[in-house]
Amino acid sequence: MIRVQGRAEPLPSNPAVSLLVSLQRHGVPIDTVCGGRAQCGRCLIRVLAGSERMNRSGAAELHRLESLGAGPDHRLACQSYTRGDLEIQVINPDASTR
């Protein structure tokens, strides 16, 4: 299950589906303009619990996170997958709500 800070109900997790897609499918506002290619950095999340159940960051994600000045607890939702329970905070909400 994926717990999103500020939402009462957890979301189902699927190890074959990125967190970005899972969040979008369940109506969680999250921004992206690159289509999940680790280029825009707008789908930035903070991992509050469960990072050990996530895939490792690849080179493209690490490069984008570094350019954003993100901390070690940050990930890009488009590049993140989980094999178990996870708690996250969405850092960049959907631009339409700004």
N, C-alpha and C positions, 0 to 999 in steps of 0.2 A: 504494500500500500504506500501511496505517496501522500504525505501530509503537507499541505501548503499553509504557511502561516497566514492567519486571517480567515481561513475557511473552516467551517465546522466539520464537514464530511471529507474523509480521505478519498483519494482517487485510486482506482486499480492500477497496478504496475504491470508492465509487460517487458521482459528483457529484450524483445525484438523491436521495440518502439522507443524512439527518443523521448526524453522528458518534454521537449518542445511540442512534439506531436500529441503526447498524452495530455498536456496542459491545454492545448488548443481544442482537442476533442471534447474536453470537459468544461469548456467555457471559462477557463482561467485567463484573464487578460495578460498577455505577454507579447512583446514587440519583436518583430524580425523584418528585415527587408532583403536579406540575402538568400532566403529560402533554405536555411539550415546548413550553410556551407562554412560556418565559422569565420565569416568575413566581416559582418557588421558589428557583432558584439552586443547587440541589443537584447538578446535573450539571456542576459546575465542573471544568475541565481546565486544564492548563498546556501551552502549545505549546512544545516543545523545539526543533523544527526544521520548516521547511516552511510557515510562516505566510503566505508570499507566494503559496501555492497555494490559500489559503482565501478564502471569500467575506468581504465586509466585514460588520462588526457593524451591526445595525440599531438603531433607537432603543430598542426594548424591551430588547434585550440590553445595550446601553450603560448604560441606567438601572439594570438589575439588577446589573451588574458594579460600577458605582459604589457602589451601596448595600452591596455585599459588601466594598468596599475592595480589590477585585482589582487586580492589576498589569496592565501593558500586554501581558504574555505570557499572560494568562488569557482564556478564552472559555467560553461555555456550550455544551456538546456538542449540546444540542437546537437551537441556532441556527447550528451550524457545519457547513459542507460543504467538501469538498476536491476539487481537480481534479488531484491528484497525490500524491506521497509526503509523508508527514507523520509526525512523532514527537511523542507526547503523554504526559503523566502525568495519571492520573485523581486528582483531589484529594479528591473526596467518594465514598468507596466505598459500596456498597449498605448501607443501614441494617440489613439483616438480619444482617450480619456484625459489627455493633457490640456 
